[in-house]
């Protein structure tokens, strides 16, 4: 079917009538100054010539105006409705930015990097694979905050994750508050399944909400939480006199992270190096998608150029056809 995007443009159809009604005729104004005692020497007057020759020009001019107004109204061809199935889920990433994430116990290639740098590298690839999901990003330390609300724009989520910095949200860790913020952001979501991926390297040391209490609230709202504990089991520390092997993940509260995942129907993962972290994200890729209501799309094709082209052809005829007799007479002469 045909529709007009700007139907109010048809109000311009009355402009020629308004001009005819309220503006004096141009020919009458020109010939009013010509006074002669007898018309016989002149034969047919110019006014009579215009009347005889202009019988087809006025309807054509009106048709051109009608075509121009029709083009201004933006005619469109509205195609048949097409159903587009939308699959995916509302998925939030909660990333720990506390001071302990600066521990350099991960490797990227041959380079030793801190935990946050390794997380950015692996999580960036995971984000780009989440086609069809609405993604969001929560950063937390002493206090959590939403860095990116739920969006289909995966590029923005990855970019703002890469721009995050250690200590930006404080030195301590508020796991419970981060979960509570995720529950608040996902509570009004349209998806039937909602997922939070929480990544931390420590224990809850700040915040107002206890992690297990936050997990109960999440379970009540149908939010599934996957927790990831990050950090190596051993790390060699060098000093001026000796070398010492320590456990850089001694503060990691695996018991609480496991309980959070179990309460919400999720799962706890342990990432001791970059390779394990990549495998965890590959496992998360196999989450079942949420099927939402189908979106209906109707393709729209613009048609304004057809009446616009016809009006241009008509305008050319109005300009060129009256010039043909004079051009032919010049050639004869």
Buried (B, 14 or more C-beta within 10 A) or exposed (E): EEEBEEEEBBEBEEEBEEEEEEEEEEEEEEEEEEEEEEEEEEEEEEEEEEEEEBEEBEEBBBEBBBBBBBBBBBBBEEEEEEEEEBEBBBBBBBBBBBBBBBBBBBBEEEEEBBBBBBBBBBBBEBBEEBEEBBBBBBBBBBBBBBBBEBBBEBEBBBEEBEEBEBEBBBBBBBBBBBBBBBBEBBEEBEBEBBBBBBBBBBBBBBBEBBBBEBBBBBBEBBBBBBBBBBBBEEBEEEEEEEEEEEEBBEEBBEEBBBBBBBBBEBBBBBBBBBEBBBEBBEEBEEBEEBBBEEEEEEEEEEBBEEBBEBBBEBBEBBEEEEEEEEEEEEEEE
